[in-house]
């Protein structure tokens, strides 16, 4: 037989095998209903490629090696029928060896336990925030009011967590209190002066009423500032300009802003820990011991599953709950020392604040159930200085949350969040802050990176688990007795916790320096100068009250609040210097930061060229969309269908529940930044016109 005949038969054999592979892929896609991140995209794109190649194979000569590689790729695409969970539900192939992926639904009892774990990881920051705000709100003497604020914090963060995981970014990410709002809050409340003396048994009704009105007026001012400033966050998310802002914000700006949050809060930690340094140091040592030295030691625990039945496993208790264990042990020691009269019973003697019986009446008087409601402290008030101060915290919270979204997606085995999911996430966080202001929690809400770390430890990235955690927080906020228990934690124990948490906040900011060239004198100058000025300027204004006197009281307050907010001063200087002092994107750390945080490795020049090409071909893409053919096994054999590439390229795990199938029918929805069909605004025509003008 001649060579032409042999080649023809070989080509026919390869075509038959590949056509059969196409049939397998189409059948797999239609019958397996893959709904998870990269798997859905990989199978769908493989479907497109296989069908296109099958049509063109008759007209092309392919080698045997090419055919083998093609069939290997086909086999990988077809292999999507993954192992089932013990519940019998099918799971898409997870990343990072996850026990439960993003779309998985564990058994109800497992869901509750895992949700409780997220709640316990998150409760420390919520409780700490209430204790930090107490002296500035003039309620340090009133644990009953503190219990109400703690309950409100849990209730609101639970509601926003459910909203975020359902219609927001739709990642398993917990929403909690934000330290970014604390620094401007302190600056706003310092303008009001010192708190009045705490009421005593001998105080008159006028003095008691004055103290009550003072703290109510303070929290109402914070409520109004948070609600109005958070509207900026809602607008940024709803209009899709988050990407534009990130073009001006690099690792140097993020490092300065976030690290100054932790550094600026050192006084609050020192004041709490200073009430009894012995207990505070014991709390610090225990947390460090549990989280750093013995975190890998497993505690023998009885377990059960359908395969191994009853068996003993090693549960890494210290690694998952170091904060809770440290607080519990220190609290127990305080109770023992109080019962044995080791701590003094005289308020003027050092160590009195460590007693556990100071707020015992709060637990007895607290109601079993209490429903927080909007305006529970009165009508919020708005001042321009307060709004501008909180706005600085809003921008810091946005930058931190975007990084959390990408980290959470990697941990939960989901694809990188598309632009529409990030826009919705930022918008929902803004709405959450508005709700927090309306309910009077004294703080806002943001994404918590501690719970992202818990996903990496437990290998559980299920969205349902975090939604269960949000429901647990809501229930906790409604049960007054639980909030009252948290309000009785001794102050030095809280001080030890704050020393750890504020240190971690500072370290998170400094960790962004890994992307920056620290051998560059330019970067060292921007970092050192902006950070130091973020500490010097607020200190000088605090030591010299009334320094700004322009004749306008409102303008004086605005300037004072802005310049006593360290992260505003440092962040503003960093963003100006980093964008004006000459330096390459690689030197500034922009390339590596985009690569590691957002997965975008393209530099600006490439983006400009890409934007120009997209602008030139946009009309062609609209008119000439891809026509695909699929095998449906009917009498006609092949039925032509059409799919737009903008729809098939989107990860379905970020789609809105119930409404996405309707949104995809309306072409105008792709121009909405929060729509699942949104592909981002293209400004290629602007770049093209600018280049023509330069010529």
Buried (B, 14 or more C-beta within 10 A) or exposed (E): EEEEEEEEEBBEEBBEBBBEBBBBBBBBBEEBEBBBBBBBBBBBBBBBBBBBBBEEBEEEEBEEEEBEEBBEBBEEBBEBEBEEBEBEEBBBBBBEEBBBBBBBBBEEEBBBEBBBBBBBBBBBBBBBBBBBBBBBBBBBBBBBBBBBBBBBBBBBBBBBBBBBBBBBBBBBBBBBBBBBBBBBBBBBBBBEEEBBEEBEEEBEEEBEEBBBEBBBBBBBBBBBBBBBBBBBBBEBBBBBBBBEBBEEBBBBBBBBBBBBBBBBBBEBBBBBBBBBBEBBBBBBEBBEBBBEEEBEEEEEEEEEEEEEEEEEEEBBBBBBBBBBBBBEBBBEBBBEBBEEEEBEEEEEEEBBBBBBEBBEEBBEEBEEEBEBEEEBBEEBBBBBBBBBBBBBBBBBBBBBBBBBBBBBBBBBBBBBBBBBBBBBBBBBBBBBBBBBBBBBBBBBBBBBBBBBBBBBBBBBBBBBBBBBBBBBBBBBBBBBBBBBBBBBBBBBBBBBBBBBBBBEBBEBBBBBBEBBBEEBEBBBEBBEBBBEBBBEBBEEBBEEEEEBEEEEEEEBBBBBBBBBBBBBBBBBBBBBBBBEEEBEBEBBBBBBBBEBBBEBEEBEEEBBEBBBEBBEEEEEEEEEBEEBBBBBEEEEEEEEEEBBEBBBEBBBBBBBEEEBEEBBEEEEBBEBBBBBBBBEEEEBBEBBEEEEEEE
